[in-house]
Amino acid sequence: MGNQLMRVLVVEDDLNLREALVDTLALSGYHCYEAENGEVAMGLIRKHDLDLVISDVNMPLMGGDELLKKIRQTLPLLPVLLITAYGSISDAVRAIRCGAVDYLTKPFDASLLVDKVKELMSVMGGQDSIIAEDAKSRELLRLSRRIAQSSTSVMILGESGTGKEVVARYIHEHSNRADKTFVAINCAAIPETMLEATLFGFEKGAFTGACQACEGKFEQANGGTLLLDEITEMDLALQAKILRVLQEREVERLGGKKIIKLDVRIIATSNRNLKQCVLDGRLREDLFYRLNVLPLEWMPLRERRGDIIPLAKFFLSKHHENSSPLLRLSPMAQNLLLKYHWPGNVRELENVMQRALVMCQGELIEAQDLMIDLGGANSASIKPELGIARSTDDSARDLGEDLKHHEYQVILDALQSVNGRRNKAAEILGISARTLRYKIAKMRDNGINVDEYARIA
């Protein structure tokens, strides 16, 4: 997993040093939080799902040693890297014995810090954190971590594109099976005639074309976790065979006689109403009760708006070319992202950010670069499920007009909020005063009475 997903908390009472550490890590692609002492750090640790804590030892109110003890009591799997002012073997031994994963001695080069963090992330497998800033998302992750401690079957529900597989991987990574295999299979993507062989495996000669034996997904996931994605798309006859495997905890390859004992945790997902699927005969009732022991629902993106901007920034970082500067989102672009309905959820957001990288002319992504329409899914100029732009002149003209009027309203709102002070409004909007003057002139040309809002400040 790329380090763009890695969330690091820097705890340091020296403001200049703390800012230097955060800047260094941010430039290397890490998402950073900062705290001036252990007490503030514990508040952030409870609020955010972190991958690593980097803490100074000597701090007022609560130092690094006490912070480490509290972390070990509440989140024993959260790695802590301590920074000490005086390096010695005894310091290193004490830090490691108390539960720190490693330590650094001041002063140290920025490159050493980055190398150490990369090394820790590599050794620990990255912790695979989910970007979750919204309160609903954080609550679901807290529940997921509790669920992860058992081996009971989990059913994850949610609309298409919400990231159900990401939650499934998160559960696996926080379970005692994290060092074993995670295997995912999309039941809707594999032809019905091949799905059984893919799941159970087969022996040589089991059917035409079976030139050699092949283990199935159940075997591959033995000891670990098997994700059955979109379980409701599976044929009913195959559902019966899956049920038997889950009940007996054993499997036979097609054409084989050997019983293979299984220790597999099953996570299933669906974008449908499961009870309705049972009533409609799409899902066996006994399989429903077998899988739906611990149900989770991953909310659609429009219901967890606190995640939208962090996800958008992540996708910009993920898809930008290393040779080019990392683009930023203008306030108006962020406002448009927050107002959009997101019928295609996180998958659509990623598509939009990829397009914005192509459409953007400078280093700041503007609202028009996003190519989304607030009119809704039915009238959008982008089909969210496909990510394909319509080429009709009417659609392009309508989209341009909508975005233009939306931009004008944002400018008027900003001016009104600061009593018409243009310099202050430009600051809020994240644009230069000169750019704002140009936009105000364009608004006047379009018949908008902006003078009652704007004055020179």
Buried (B, 14 or more C-beta within 10 A) or exposed (E): BEBBBBBBBBBBBBEEBBEBBBEBBEEBBBBBBBBBBBBBBBEBBEEBBBBBBBBBBEBEEBBBBBBBBBBBEEBEEBBBBBBBEEEEEEBBEBBEEBBBBBBBBEEEEBEEBBEBBBEBBEEBEBBBBBBBBBEBBBEBBEEBBEBBEEBEBBBBBBBBBBBBBBBBBBBBBBBEBBEBBBBBBBBEEBEEEEBBBBBBBBBEEBEEEBEEBBBBBBBBBBEBBBBBBBBBBBEEEBBEBBBEBBEEEEBBBBBBEEEBEBEBBBBBBBBBEBEEBBEEEBBBEBBBEBBBEBEBBBBBBBEBBBBBBBBBBBBBBBEBEEEEEEBBBBBBBBBBBBEBBBBBBBBBBBBBBBBBBEEBEEEBBBBBBBBBBBEEBEEBBBBBBEBEBEEEEEBBEBBEEBBBEBBBEBBBBBBEEBEBBBEBBBBBBBBEBEEBBEBBEBBEEEEBEBEEBBEEE
